[in-house]
Amino acid sequence: MPGLLGTILTMTMLIFTALSVTREVERGTMESLLAMPIKPLEIMLGKIAPYILIGFLQAALIIGVRRRAVRRAGRRAA
């Protein structure tokens, strides 16, 4: 279970973050973002932060579903 959780979260967060940055580069808006008076690190953190929150939500859902399944299996065994 922990391996599945890690794999799902890693793949989801990497793919969505990469697509977000790639979309900005293709549209040409990344250059205008980089020309602003904020640091490139702050831009990247702003692009990554929503996906980190989505990852936490996914982890909570996976753990919640797993716990519910374990409780149900325990009831059947008893």
N, CA, C and O atoms as a Tripos MOL2 file, in Angstrom:
@<TRIPOS>MOLECULE
protein
  312   311    78     0     0
PROTEIN
NO_CHARGES

@<TRIPOS>ATOM
      1 N           0.8120   -1.2080    0.0000 N.3       1 MET1
      2 CA          0.0000    0.0000    0.0000 C.3       1 MET1
      3 C           0.8540    1.2710    0.0000 C.2       1 MET1
      4 O           0.5730    2.1710   -0.7910 O.2       1 MET1
      5 N           1.8790    1.3890    0.8440 N.am      2 PRO2
      6 CA          2.6780    2.6190    0.8110 C.3       2 PRO2
      7 C           3.3660    2.8390   -0.5420 C.2       2 PRO2
      8 O           3.5260    3.9760   -0.9850 O.2       2 PRO2
      9 N           3.7660    1.7560   -1.1840 N.am      3 GLY3
     10 CA          4.3930    1.8940   -2.4950 C.3       3 GLY3
     11 C           3.4180    2.4130   -3.5360 C.2       3 GLY3
     12 O           3.7820    3.2340   -4.3780 O.2       3 GLY3
     13 N           2.1950    1.9430   -3.4830 N.am      4 LEU4
     14 CA          1.1640    2.4010   -4.4150 C.3       4 LEU4
     15 C           0.8590    3.8800   -4.1850 C.2       4 LEU4
     16 O           0.7350    4.6510   -5.1360 O.2       4 LEU4
     17 N           0.7440    4.2590   -2.9470 N.am      5 LEU5
     18 CA          0.4760    5.6480   -2.6020 C.3       5 LEU5
     19 C           1.5860    6.5540   -3.1280 C.2       5 LEU5
     20 O           1.3130    7.5860   -3.7420 O.2       5 LEU5
     21 N           2.8150    6.1740   -2.8920 N.am      6 GLY6
     22 CA          3.9500    6.9730   -3.3570 C.3       6 GLY6
     23 C           4.0090    7.0710   -4.8680 C.2       6 GLY6
     24 O           4.2850    8.1390   -5.4150 O.2       6 GLY6
     25 N           3.7510    5.9670   -5.5420 N.am      7 THR7
     26 CA          3.7920    5.9590   -7.0040 C.3       7 THR7
     27 C           2.6960    6.8390   -7.5930 C.2       7 THR7
     28 O           2.9630    7.6290   -8.4980 O.2       7 THR7
     29 N           1.4930    6.7170   -7.1040 N.am      8 ILE8
     30 CA          0.3780    7.5180   -7.6200 C.3       8 ILE8
     31 C           0.6340    9.0000   -7.3880 C.2       8 ILE8
     32 O           0.4550    9.8070   -8.3000 O.2       8 ILE8
     33 N           1.0430    9.3650   -6.1990 N.am      9 LEU9
     34 CA          1.2660   10.7750   -5.9020 C.3       9 LEU9
     35 C           2.4270   11.3410   -6.7080 C.2       9 LEU9
     36 O           2.3380   12.4580   -7.2180 O.2       9 LEU9
     37 N           3.4980   10.5950   -6.8270 N.am     10 THR10
     38 CA          4.6500   11.0810   -7.5750 C.3      10 THR10
     39 C           4.3050   11.2890   -9.0400 C.2      10 THR10
     40 O           4.6110   12.3360   -9.6110 O.2      10 THR10
     41 N           3.6770   10.3070   -9.6410 N.am     11 MET11
     42 CA          3.3470   10.4210  -11.0570 C.3      11 MET11
     43 C           2.3520   11.5540  -11.2960 C.2      11 MET11
     44 O           2.5160   12.3230  -12.2430 O.2      11 MET11
     45 N           1.3480   11.6660  -10.4730 N.am     12 THR12
     46 CA          0.3470   12.7120  -10.6480 C.3      12 THR12
     47 C           0.9730   14.0930  -10.5180 C.2      12 THR12
     48 O           0.7600   14.9650  -11.3600 O.2      12 THR12
     49 N           1.7390   14.2800   -9.4660 N.am     13 MET13
     50 CA          2.3090   15.6020   -9.2370 C.3      13 MET13
     51 C           3.3410   15.9590  -10.3040 C.2      13 MET13
     52 O           3.3800   17.1040  -10.7540 O.2      13 MET13
     53 N           4.1610   15.0230  -10.7120 N.am     14 LEU14
     54 CA          5.1510   15.3060  -11.7510 C.3      14 LEU14
     55 C           4.5090   15.6190  -13.0930 C.2      14 LEU14
     56 O           4.8940   16.5790  -13.7600 O.2      14 LEU14
     57 N           3.5450   14.8240  -13.4880 N.am     15 ILE15
     58 CA          2.9150   15.0210  -14.7900 C.3      15 ILE15
     59 C           2.1560   16.3440  -14.8370 C.2      15 ILE15
     60 O           2.3070   17.1010  -15.7960 O.2      15 ILE15
     61 N           1.3470   16.6390  -13.8260 N.am     16 PHE16
     62 CA          0.5700   17.8710  -13.8490 C.3      16 PHE16
     63 C           1.4550   19.1080  -13.7640 C.2      16 PHE16
     64 O           1.1890   20.1050  -14.4360 O.2      16 PHE16
     65 N           2.4950   19.0560  -12.9530 N.am     17 THR17
     66 CA          3.4040   20.1910  -12.8540 C.3      17 THR17
     67 C           4.1440   20.4060  -14.1650 C.2      17 THR17
     68 O           4.2820   21.5400  -14.6220 O.2      17 THR17
     69 N           4.6180   19.3290  -14.7710 N.am     18 ALA18
     70 CA          5.3240   19.4490  -16.0510 C.3      18 ALA18
     71 C           4.4010   19.9900  -17.1350 C.2      18 ALA18
     72 O           4.8170   20.8190  -17.9440 O.2      18 ALA18
     73 N           3.1600   19.5330  -17.1600 N.am     19 LEU19
     74 CA          2.2150   20.0440  -18.1460 C.3      19 LEU19
     75 C           1.9150   21.5190  -17.9370 C.2      19 LEU19
     76 O           1.7500   22.2630  -18.9040 O.2      19 LEU19
     77 N           1.8460   21.9390  -16.7010 N.am     20 SER20
     78 CA          1.5760   23.3390  -16.4060 C.3      20 SER20
     79 C           2.7080   24.2300  -16.9020 C.2      20 SER20
     80 O           2.4620   25.2530  -17.5410 O.2      20 SER20
     81 N           3.9280   23.8500  -16.6130 N.am     21 VAL21
     82 CA          5.0790   24.6440  -17.0410 C.3      21 VAL21
     83 C           5.2160   24.6030  -18.5580 C.2      21 VAL21
     84 O           5.5040   25.6280  -19.1760 O.2      21 VAL21
     85 N           5.0170   23.4460  -19.1650 N.am     22 THR22
     86 CA          5.1090   23.3190  -20.6150 C.3      22 THR22
     87 C           4.0600   24.1840  -21.3060 C.2      22 THR22
     88 O           4.3410   24.8070  -22.3300 O.2      22 THR22
     89 N           2.8690   24.2220  -20.7560 N.am     23 ARG23
     90 CA          1.8050   25.0480  -21.3220 C.3      23 ARG23
     91 C           2.1970   26.5260  -21.3090 C.2      23 ARG23
     92 O           1.9430   27.2480  -22.2730 O.2      23 ARG23
     93 N           2.8180   26.9730  -20.2130 N.am     24 GLU24
     94 CA          3.2550   28.3660  -20.1210 C.3      24 GLU24
     95 C           4.3310   28.6680  -21.1640 C.2      24 GLU24
     96 O           4.3130   29.7330  -21.7810 O.2      24 GLU24
     97 N           5.2530   27.7520  -21.3610 N.am     25 VAL25
     98 CA          6.3220   27.9650  -22.3410 C.3      25 VAL25
     99 C           5.7410   27.9940  -23.7520 C.2      25 VAL25
    100 O           6.1460   28.8250  -24.5650 O.2      25 VAL25
    101 N           4.8010   27.1050  -24.0540 N.am     26 GLU26
    102 CA          4.2070   27.0640  -25.3900 C.3      26 GLU26
    103 C           3.4030   28.3190  -25.6960 C.2      26 GLU26
    104 O           3.4280   28.8080  -26.8260 O.2      26 GLU26
    105 N           2.7050   28.8340  -24.7260 N.am     27 ARG27
    106 CA          1.9080   30.0400  -24.9370 C.3      27 ARG27
    107 C           2.7750   31.3000  -25.0100 C.2      27 ARG27
    108 O           2.3370   32.3340  -25.5130 O.2      27 ARG27
    109 N           3.9940   31.2020  -24.5100 N.am     28 GLY28
    110 CA          4.8750   32.3630  -24.5000 C.3      28 GLY28
    111 C           4.7040   33.2480  -23.2870 C.2      28 GLY28
    112 O           5.2880   34.3300  -23.2260 O.2      28 GLY28
    113 N           3.9160   32.8130  -22.3190 N.am     29 THR29
    114 CA          3.7050   33.6340  -21.1280 C.3      29 THR29
    115 C           4.7750   33.4170  -20.0690 C.2      29 THR29
    116 O           4.8680   34.1910  -19.1160 O.2      29 THR29
    117 N           5.5840   32.3730  -20.2240 N.am     30 MET30
    118 CA          6.6480   32.1340  -19.2470 C.3      30 MET30
    119 C           7.6810   33.2690  -19.2960 C.2      30 MET30
    120 O           8.2010   33.6820  -18.2600 O.2      30 MET30
    121 N           7.9740   33.7660  -20.4950 N.am     31 GLU31
    122 CA          8.9320   34.8510  -20.6240 C.3      31 GLU31
    123 C           8.4350   36.1130  -19.9250 C.2      31 GLU31
    124 O           9.2100   36.8200  -19.2810 O.2      31 GLU31
    125 N           7.1420   36.3900  -20.0560 N.am     32 SER32
    126 CA          6.5940   37.5710  -19.3790 C.3      32 SER32
    127 C           6.5680   37.3730  -17.8690 C.2      32 SER32
    128 O           6.7440   38.3310  -17.1160 O.2      32 SER32
    129 N           6.3510   36.1430  -17.4200 N.am     33 LEU33
    130 CA          6.4040   35.8720  -15.9820 C.3      33 LEU33
    131 C           7.8180   36.0530  -15.4470 C.2      33 LEU33
    132 O           8.0170   36.6030  -14.3640 O.2      33 LEU33
    133 N           8.7930   35.5880  -16.2150 N.am     34 LEU34
    134 CA         10.1900   35.7060  -15.7800 C.3      34 LEU34
    135 C          10.6810   37.1500  -15.8280 C.2      34 LEU34
    136 O          11.6370   37.4940  -15.1330 O.2      34 LEU34
    137 N          10.0480   38.0020  -16.6330 N.am     35 ALA35
    138 CA         10.4340   39.4110  -16.7190 C.3      35 ALA35
    139 C           9.8730   40.2270  -15.5550 C.2      35 ALA35
    140 O          10.2710   41.3770  -15.3690 O.2      35 ALA35
    141 N           8.9760   39.6690  -14.7850 N.am     36 MET36
    142 CA          8.3930   40.3730  -13.6410 C.3      36 MET36
    143 C           9.4340   40.4990  -12.5320 C.2      36 MET36
    144 O          10.4330   39.7800  -12.5320 O.2      36 MET36
    145 N           9.2010   41.4040  -11.5960 N.am     37 PRO37
    146 CA         10.2010   41.6360  -10.5340 C.3      37 PRO37
    147 C          10.2100   40.5740   -9.4250 C.2      37 PRO37
    148 O          10.7280   40.8320   -8.3390 O.2      37 PRO37
    149 N           9.6560   39.4070   -9.6740 N.am     38 ILE38
    150 CA          9.7480   38.3390   -8.6830 C.3      38 ILE38
    151 C          10.7790   37.3200   -9.1600 C.2      38 ILE38
    152 O          11.1010   37.2470  -10.3460 O.2      38 ILE38
    153 N          11.2780   36.5520   -8.2320 N.am     39 LYS39
    154 CA         12.3300   35.5820   -8.5510 C.3      39 LYS39
    155 C          11.7490   34.3730   -9.2700 C.2      39 LYS39
    156 O          10.5970   34.0080   -9.0360 O.2      39 LYS39
    157 N          12.5360   33.7470  -10.1440 N.am     40 PRO40
    158 CA         12.0580   32.5360  -10.8320 C.3      40 PRO40
    159 C          11.6560   31.4320   -9.8570 C.2      40 PRO40
    160 O          10.7330   30.6660  -10.1360 O.2      40 PRO40
    161 N          12.3370   31.3450   -8.7200 N.am     41 LEU41
    162 CA         11.9720   30.3390   -7.7170 C.3      41 LEU41
    163 C          10.5480   30.5680   -7.2110 C.2      41 LEU41
    164 O           9.7980   29.6140   -7.0100 O.2      41 LEU41
    165 N          10.1830   31.8180   -7.0070 N.am     42 GLU42
    166 CA          8.8360   32.1270   -6.5440 C.3      42 GLU42
    167 C           7.7860   31.7680   -7.5950 C.2      42 GLU42
    168 O           6.6920   31.3100   -7.2610 O.2      42 GLU42
    169 N           8.1260   31.9780   -8.8580 N.am     43 ILE43
    170 CA          7.2060   31.5990   -9.9370 C.3      43 ILE43
    171 C           6.9820   30.0880   -9.9290 C.2      43 ILE43
    172 O           5.8470   29.6180  -10.0200 O.2      43 ILE43
    173 N           8.0710   29.3390   -9.8210 N.am     44 MET44
    174 CA          7.9450   27.8860   -9.8440 C.3      44 MET44
    175 C           7.1960   27.3770   -8.6090 C.2      44 MET44
    176 O           6.3920   26.4500   -8.7070 O.2      44 MET44
    177 N           7.4600   27.9790   -7.4550 N.am     45 LEU45
    178 CA          6.7240   27.5750   -6.2550 C.3      45 LEU45
    179 C           5.2290   27.8620   -6.4080 C.2      45 LEU45
    180 O           4.3930   27.0800   -5.9550 O.2      45 LEU45
    181 N           4.9000   28.9770   -7.0420 N.am     46 GLY46
    182 CA          3.5010   29.3040   -7.2860 C.3      46 GLY46
    183 C           2.8330   28.3230   -8.2390 C.2      46 GLY46
    184 O           1.6340   28.0640   -8.1310 O.2      46 GLY46
    185 N           3.6010   27.7830   -9.1650 N.am     47 LYS47
    186 CA          3.0490   26.8010  -10.0990 C.3      47 LYS47
    187 C           2.9440   25.4180   -9.4660 C.2      47 LYS47
    188 O           2.0690   24.6360   -9.8370 O.2      47 LYS47
    189 N           3.8180   25.1080   -8.5230 N.am     48 ILE48
    190 CA          3.8540   23.7820   -7.9110 C.3      48 ILE48
    191 C           2.8810   23.6630   -6.7300 C.2      48 ILE48
    192 O           2.3470   22.5820   -6.4800 O.2      48 ILE48
    193 N           2.6490   24.7510   -6.0120 N.am     49 ALA49
    194 CA          1.8460   24.7150   -4.7790 C.3      49 ALA49
    195 C           0.4480   24.1000   -4.9620 C.2      49 ALA49
    196 O           0.0490   23.2870   -4.1290 O.2      49 ALA49
    197 N          -0.3070   24.4450   -6.0030 N.am     50 PRO50
    198 CA         -1.6370   23.8160   -6.1300 C.3      50 PRO50
    199 C          -1.5630   22.2980   -6.2800 C.2      50 PRO50
    200 O          -2.4270   21.5780   -5.7800 O.2      50 PRO50
    201 N          -0.5390   21.8210   -6.9640 N.am     51 TYR51
    202 CA         -0.4140   20.3830   -7.1710 C.3      51 TYR51
    203 C           0.0250   19.6720   -5.8970 C.2      51 TYR51
    204 O          -0.2970   18.5000   -5.7020 O.2      51 TYR51
    205 N           0.7470   20.3570   -5.0400 N.am     52 ILE52
    206 CA          1.0890   19.7810   -3.7350 C.3      52 ILE52
    207 C          -0.1810   19.6170   -2.9050 C.2      52 ILE52
    208 O          -0.3690   18.5960   -2.2440 O.2      52 ILE52
    209 N          -1.0450   20.6180   -2.9410 N.am     53 LEU53
    210 CA         -2.3200   20.5080   -2.2110 C.3      53 LEU53
    211 C          -3.1850   19.3870   -2.7720 C.2      53 LEU53
    212 O          -3.8240   18.6590   -2.0130 O.2      53 LEU53
    213 N          -3.2110   19.2440   -4.0910 N.am     54 ILE54
    214 CA         -3.9480   18.1400   -4.7020 C.3      54 ILE54
    215 C          -3.3570   16.8070   -4.2780 C.2      54 ILE54
    216 O          -4.0950   15.8510   -4.0400 O.2      54 ILE54
    217 N          -2.0340   16.7300   -4.1820 N.am     55 GLY55
    218 CA         -1.3760   15.5020   -3.7360 C.3      55 GLY55
    219 C          -1.7620   15.1340   -2.3130 C.2      55 GLY55
    220 O          -2.0010   13.9630   -2.0160 O.2      55 GLY55
    221 N          -1.8240   16.1300   -1.4250 N.am     56 PHE56
    222 CA         -2.2620   15.8600   -0.0540 C.3      56 PHE56
    223 C          -3.7000   15.3620   -0.0250 C.2      56 PHE56
    224 O          -4.0340   14.4630    0.7470 O.2      56 PHE56
    225 N          -4.5490   15.9410   -0.8620 N.am     57 LEU57
    226 CA         -5.9370   15.4870   -0.9370 C.3      57 LEU57
    227 C          -6.0140   14.0500   -1.4440 C.2      57 LEU57
    228 O          -6.7740   13.2420   -0.9110 O.2      57 LEU57
    229 N          -5.2390   13.7340   -2.4600 N.am     58 GLN58
    230 CA         -5.2130   12.3620   -2.9750 C.3      58 GLN58
    231 C          -4.7350   11.3840   -1.9020 C.2      58 GLN58
    232 O          -5.3060   10.3060   -1.7360 O.2      58 GLN58
    233 N          -3.6870   11.7690   -1.1750 N.am     59 ALA59
    234 CA         -3.1720   10.8920   -0.1200 C.3      59 ALA59
    235 C          -4.2350   10.6540    0.9460 C.2      59 ALA59
    236 O          -4.4140    9.5280    1.4100 O.2      59 ALA59
    237 N          -4.9360   11.7120    1.3300 N.am     60 ALA60
    238 CA         -5.9840   11.5670    2.3430 C.3      60 ALA60
    239 C          -7.0980   10.6440    1.8500 C.2      60 ALA60
    240 O          -7.6120    9.8260    2.6110 O.2      60 ALA60
    241 N          -7.4660   10.7760    0.5830 N.am     61 LEU61
    242 CA         -8.5080    9.9080    0.0330 C.3      61 LEU61
    243 C          -8.0570    8.4510   -0.0280 C.2      61 LEU61
    244 O          -8.8160    7.5500    0.3310 O.2      61 LEU61
    245 N          -6.8440    8.2210   -0.4740 N.am     62 ILE62
    246 CA         -6.3430    6.8440   -0.5770 C.3      62 ILE62
    247 C          -6.2420    6.2110    0.7990 C.2      62 ILE62
    248 O          -6.6280    5.0560    0.9790 O.2      62 ILE62
    249 N          -5.7290    6.9490    1.7660 N.am     63 ILE63
    250 CA         -5.6010    6.4100    3.1230 C.3      63 ILE63
    251 C          -6.9790    6.1760    3.7320 C.2      63 ILE63
    252 O          -7.1970    5.1710    4.4100 O.2      63 ILE63
    253 N          -7.9110    7.1020    3.4940 N.am     64 GLY64
    254 CA         -9.2740    6.9340    4.0160 C.3      64 GLY64
    255 C          -9.9750    5.7350    3.4240 C.2      64 GLY64
    256 O         -10.6350    4.9870    4.1460 O.2      64 GLY64
    257 N          -9.8460    5.5340    2.1250 N.am     65 VAL65
    258 CA        -10.4630    4.3710    1.4720 C.3      65 VAL65
    259 C          -9.8360    3.0910    1.9960 C.2      65 VAL65
    260 O         -10.5370    2.1090    2.2390 O.2      65 VAL65
    261 N          -8.5360    3.0950    2.1690 N.am     66 ARG66
    262 CA         -7.8350    1.9000    2.6680 C.3      66 ARG66
    263 C          -8.2830    1.5490    4.0860 C.2      66 ARG66
    264 O          -8.5130    0.3810    4.3980 O.2      66 ARG66
    265 N          -8.4050    2.5500    4.9290 N.am     67 ARG67
    266 CA         -8.8320    2.2930    6.3080 C.3      67 ARG67
    267 C         -10.2570    1.7550    6.3540 C.2      67 ARG67
    268 O         -10.5700    0.8630    7.1420 O.2      67 ARG67
    269 N         -11.1160    2.3100    5.4980 N.am     68 ARG68
    270 CA        -12.5030    1.8360    5.4660 C.3      68 ARG68
    271 C         -12.5540    0.3830    4.9930 C.2      68 ARG68
    272 O         -13.3340   -0.4110    5.5190 O.2      68 ARG68
    273 N         -11.7300    0.0320    4.0040 N.am     69 ALA69
    274 CA        -11.7030   -1.3390    3.5000 C.3      69 ALA69
    275 C         -11.1910   -2.3030    4.5660 C.2      69 ALA69
    276 O         -11.6850   -3.4250    4.6800 O.2      69 ALA69
    277 N         -10.2100   -1.8700    5.3410 N.am     70 VAL70
    278 CA         -9.6780   -2.7300    6.4060 C.3      70 VAL70
    279 C         -10.7310   -2.9280    7.4900 C.2      70 VAL70
    280 O         -10.8840   -4.0340    8.0090 O.2      70 VAL70
    281 N         -11.4550   -1.8710    7.8360 N.am     71 ARG71
    282 CA        -12.5000   -2.0030    8.8520 C.3      71 ARG71
    283 C         -13.6060   -2.9530    8.4000 C.2      71 ARG71
    284 O         -14.0980   -3.7640    9.1850 O.2      71 ARG71
    285 N         -13.9930   -2.8470    7.1310 N.am     72 ARG72
    286 CA        -15.0320   -3.7480    6.6120 C.3      72 ARG72
    287 C         -14.5630   -5.1840    6.6090 C.2      72 ARG72
    288 O         -15.3280   -6.0890    6.9450 O.2      72 ARG72
    289 N         -13.3230   -5.4030    6.2370 N.am     73 ALA73
    290 CA        -12.7980   -6.7700    6.2190 C.3      73 ALA73
    291 C         -12.7440   -7.3280    7.6380 C.2      73 ALA73
    292 O         -12.9660   -8.5210    7.8460 O.2      73 ALA73
    293 N         -12.4500   -6.4740    8.6110 N.am     74 GLY74
    294 CA        -12.4160   -6.9030   10.0000 C.3      74 GLY74
    295 C         -13.7940   -7.2960   10.5030 C.2      74 GLY74
    296 O         -13.9260   -8.2400   11.2820 O.2      74 GLY74
    297 N         -14.8010   -6.5920   10.0710 N.am     75 ARG75
    298 CA        -16.1660   -6.9140   10.4880 C.3      75 ARG75
    299 C         -16.5950   -8.2660    9.9280 C.2      75 ARG75
    300 O         -17.2720   -9.0360   10.6100 O.2      75 ARG75
    301 N         -16.2070   -8.5530    8.6980 N.am     76 ARG76
    302 CA        -16.5790   -9.8370    8.1010 C.3      76 ARG76
    303 C         -15.8900  -11.0080    8.7980 C.2      76 ARG76
    304 O         -16.4590  -12.0930    8.9210 O.2      76 ARG76
    305 N         -14.6680  -10.7770    9.2480 N.am     77 ALA77
    306 CA        -13.9070  -11.8400    9.8850 C.3      77 ALA77
    307 C         -14.4280  -12.1310   11.2930 C.2      77 ALA77
    308 O         -14.3180  -13.2550   11.7830 O.2      77 ALA77
    309 N         -14.9870  -11.1260   11.9270 N.am     78 ALA78
    310 CA        -15.4360  -11.2920   13.3190 C.3      78 ALA78
    311 C         -16.7300  -12.0340   13.4390 C.2      78 ALA78
    312 O         -17.2200  -12.2440   14.5490 O.2      78 ALA78
@<TRIPOS>BOND
     1     1     2 1
     2     2     3 1
     3     3     4 2
     4     3     5 am
     5     5     6 1
     6     6     7 1
     7     7     8 2
     8     7     9 am
     9     9    10 1
    10    10    11 1
    11    11    12 2
    12    11    13 am
    13    13    14 1
    14    14    15 1
    15    15    16 2
    16    15    17 am
    17    17    18 1
    18    18    19 1
    19    19    20 2
    20    19    21 am
    21    21    22 1
    22    22    23 1
    23    23    24 2
    24    23    25 am
    25    25    26 1
    26    26    27 1
    27    27    28 2
    28    27    29 am
    29    29    30 1
    30    30    31 1
    31    31    32 2
    32    31    33 am
    33    33    34 1
    34    34    35 1
    35    35    36 2
    36    35    37 am
    37    37    38 1
    38    38    39 1
    39    39    40 2
    40    39    41 am
    41    41    42 1
    42    42    43 1
    43    43    44 2
    44    43    45 am
    45    45    46 1
    46    46    47 1
    47    47    48 2
    48    47    49 am
    49    49    50 1
    50    50    51 1
    51    51    52 2
    52    51    53 am
    53    53    54 1
    54    54    55 1
    55    55    56 2
    56    55    57 am
    57    57    58 1
    58    58    59 1
    59    59    60 2
    60    59    61 am
    61    61    62 1
    62    62    63 1
    63    63    64 2
    64    63    65 am
    65    65    66 1
    66    66    67 1
    67    67    68 2
    68    67    69 am
    69    69    70 1
    70    70    71 1
    71    71    72 2
    72    71    73 am
    73    73    74 1
    74    74    75 1
    75    75    76 2
    76    75    77 am
    77    77    78 1
    78    78    79 1
    79    79    80 2
    80    79    81 am
    81    81    82 1
    82    82    83 1
    83    83    84 2
    84    83    85 am
    85    85    86 1
    86    86    87 1
    87    87    88 2
    88    87    89 am
    89    89    90 1
    90    90    91 1
    91    91    92 2
    92    91    93 am
    93    93    94 1
    94    94    95 1
    95    95    96 2
    96    95    97 am
    97    97    98 1
    98    98    99 1
    99    99   100 2
   100    99   101 am
   101   101   102 1
   102   102   103 1
   103   103   104 2
   104   103   105 am
   105   105   106 1
   106   106   107 1
   107   107   108 2
   108   107   109 am
   109   109   110 1
   110   110   111 1
   111   111   112 2
   112   111   113 am
   113   113   114 1
   114   114   115 1
   115   115   116 2
   116   115   117 am
   117   117   118 1
   118   118   119 1
   119   119   120 2
   120   119   121 am
   121   121   122 1
   122   122   123 1
   123   123   124 2
   124   123   125 am
   125   125   126 1
   126   126   127 1
   127   127   128 2
   128   127   129 am
   129   129   130 1
   130   130   131 1
   131   131   132 2
   132   131   133 am
   133   133   134 1
   134   134   135 1
   135   135   136 2
   136   135   137 am
   137   137   138 1
   138   138   139 1
   139   139   140 2
   140   139   141 am
   141   141   142 1
   142   142   143 1
   143   143   144 2
   144   143   145 am
   145   145   146 1
   146   146   147 1
   147   147   148 2
   148   147   149 am
   149   149   150 1
   150   150   151 1
   151   151   152 2
   152   151   153 am
   153   153   154 1
   154   154   155 1
   155   155   156 2
   156   155   157 am
   157   157   158 1
   158   158   159 1
   159   159   160 2
   160   159   161 am
   161   161   162 1
   162   162   163 1
   163   163   164 2
   164   163   165 am
   165   165   166 1
   166   166   167 1
   167   167   168 2
   168   167   169 am
   169   169   170 1
   170   170   171 1
   171   171   172 2
   172   171   173 am
   173   173   174 1
   174   174   175 1
   175   175   176 2
   176   175   177 am
   177   177   178 1
   178   178   179 1
   179   179   180 2
   180   179   181 am
   181   181   182 1
   182   182   183 1
   183   183   184 2
   184   183   185 am
   185   185   186 1
   186   186   187 1
   187   187   188 2
   188   187   189 am
   189   189   190 1
   190   190   191 1
   191   191   192 2
   192   191   193 am
   193   193   194 1
   194   194   195 1
   195   195   196 2
   196   195   197 am
   197   197   198 1
   198   198   199 1
   199   199   200 2
   200   199   201 am
   201   201   202 1
   202   202   203 1
   203   203   204 2
   204   203   205 am
   205   205   206 1
   206   206   207 1
   207   207   208 2
   208   207   209 am
   209   209   210 1
   210   210   211 1
   211   211   212 2
   212   211   213 am
   213   213   214 1
   214   214   215 1
   215   215   216 2
   216   215   217 am
   217   217   218 1
   218   218   219 1
   219   219   220 2
   220   219   221 am
   221   221   222 1
   222   222   223 1
   223   223   224 2
   224   223   225 am
   225   225   226 1
   226   226   227 1
   227   227   228 2
   228   227   229 am
   229   229   230 1
   230   230   231 1
   231   231   232 2
   232   231   233 am
   233   233   234 1
   234   234   235 1
   235   235   236 2
   236   235   237 am
   237   237   238 1
   238   238   239 1
   239   239   240 2
   240   239   241 am
   241   241   242 1
   242   242   243 1
   243   243   244 2
   244   243   245 am
   245   245   246 1
   246   246   247 1
   247   247   248 2
   248   247   249 am
   249   249   250 1
   250   250   251 1
   251   251   252 2
   252   251   253 am
   253   253   254 1
   254   254   255 1
   255   255   256 2
   256   255   257 am
   257   257   258 1
   258   258   259 1
   259   259   260 2
   260   259   261 am
   261   261   262 1
   262   262   263 1
   263   263   264 2
   264   263   265 am
   265   265   266 1
   266   266   267 1
   267   267   268 2
   268   267   269 am
   269   269   270 1
   270   270   271 1
   271   271   272 2
   272   271   273 am
   273   273   274 1
   274   274   275 1
   275   275   276 2
   276   275   277 am
   277   277   278 1
   278   278   279 1
   279   279   280 2
   280   279   281 am
   281   281   282 1
   282   282   283 1
   283   283   284 2
   284   283   285 am
   285   285   286 1
   286   286   287 1
   287   287   288 2
   288   287   289 am
   289   289   290 1
   290   290   291 1
   291   291   292 2
   292   291   293 am
   293   293   294 1
   294   294   295 1
   295   295   296 2
   296   295   297 am
   297   297   298 1
   298   298   299 1
   299   299   300 2
   300   299   301 am
   301   301   302 1
   302   302   303 1
   303   303   304 2
   304   303   305 am
   305   305   306 1
   306   306   307 1
   307   307   308 2
   308   307   309 am
   309   309   310 1
   310   310   311 1
   311   311   312 2
@<TRIPOS>SUBSTRUCTURE
     1 MET1         2 RESIDUE 1 A MET
     2 PRO2         6 RESIDUE 1 A PRO
     3 GLY3        10 RESIDUE 1 A GLY
     4 LEU4        14 RESIDUE 1 A LEU
     5 LEU5        18 RESIDUE 1 A LEU
     6 GLY6        22 RESIDUE 1 A GLY
     7 THR7        26 RESIDUE 1 A THR
     8 ILE8        30 RESIDUE 1 A ILE
     9 LEU9        34 RESIDUE 1 A LEU
    10 THR10       38 RESIDUE 1 A THR
    11 MET11       42 RESIDUE 1 A MET
    12 THR12       46 RESIDUE 1 A THR
    13 MET13       50 RESIDUE 1 A MET
    14 LEU14       54 RESIDUE 1 A LEU
    15 ILE15       58 RESIDUE 1 A ILE
    16 PHE16       62 RESIDUE 1 A PHE
    17 THR17       66 RESIDUE 1 A THR
    18 ALA18       70 RESIDUE 1 A ALA
    19 LEU19       74 RESIDUE 1 A LEU
    20 SER20       78 RESIDUE 1 A SER
    21 VAL21       82 RESIDUE 1 A VAL
    22 THR22       86 RESIDUE 1 A THR
    23 ARG23       90 RESIDUE 1 A ARG
    24 GLU24       94 RESIDUE 1 A GLU
    25 VAL25       98 RESIDUE 1 A VAL
    26 GLU26      102 RESIDUE 1 A GLU
    27 ARG27      106 RESIDUE 1 A ARG
    28 GLY28      110 RESIDUE 1 A GLY
    29 THR29      114 RESIDUE 1 A THR
    30 MET30      118 RESIDUE 1 A MET
    31 GLU31      122 RESIDUE 1 A GLU
    32 SER32      126 RESIDUE 1 A SER
    33 LEU33      130 RESIDUE 1 A LEU
    34 LEU34      134 RESIDUE 1 A LEU
    35 ALA35      138 RESIDUE 1 A ALA
    36 MET36      142 RESIDUE 1 A MET
    37 PRO37      146 RESIDUE 1 A PRO
    38 ILE38      150 RESIDUE 1 A ILE
    39 LYS39      154 RESIDUE 1 A LYS
    40 PRO40      158 RESIDUE 1 A PRO
    41 LEU41      162 RESIDUE 1 A LEU
    42 GLU42      166 RESIDUE 1 A GLU
    43 ILE43      170 RESIDUE 1 A ILE
    44 MET44      174 RESIDUE 1 A MET
    45 LEU45      178 RESIDUE 1 A LEU
    46 GLY46      182 RESIDUE 1 A GLY
    47 LYS47      186 RESIDUE 1 A LYS
    48 ILE48      190 RESIDUE 1 A ILE
    49 ALA49      194 RESIDUE 1 A ALA
    50 PRO50      198 RESIDUE 1 A PRO
    51 TYR51      202 RESIDUE 1 A TYR
    52 ILE52      206 RESIDUE 1 A ILE
    53 LEU53      210 RESIDUE 1 A LEU
    54 ILE54      214 RESIDUE 1 A ILE
    55 GLY55      218 RESIDUE 1 A GLY
    56 PHE56      222 RESIDUE 1 A PHE
    57 LEU57      226 RESIDUE 1 A LEU
    58 GLN58      230 RESIDUE 1 A GLN
    59 ALA59      234 RESIDUE 1 A ALA
    60 ALA60      238 RESIDUE 1 A ALA
    61 LEU61      242 RESIDUE 1 A LEU
    62 ILE62      246 RESIDUE 1 A ILE
    63 ILE63      250 RESIDUE 1 A ILE
    64 GLY64      254 RESIDUE 1 A GLY
    65 VAL65      258 RESIDUE 1 A VAL
    66 ARG66      262 RESIDUE 1 A ARG
    67 ARG67      266 RESIDUE 1 A ARG
    68 ARG68      270 RESIDUE 1 A ARG
    69 ALA69      274 RESIDUE 1 A ALA
    70 VAL70      278 RESIDUE 1 A VAL
    71 ARG71      282 RESIDUE 1 A ARG
    72 ARG72      286 RESIDUE 1 A ARG
    73 ALA73      290 RESIDUE 1 A ALA
    74 GLY74      294 RESIDUE 1 A GLY
    75 ARG75      298 RESIDUE 1 A ARG
    76 ARG76      302 RESIDUE 1 A ARG
    77 ALA77      306 RESIDUE 1 A ALA
    78 ALA78      310 RESIDUE 1 A ALA
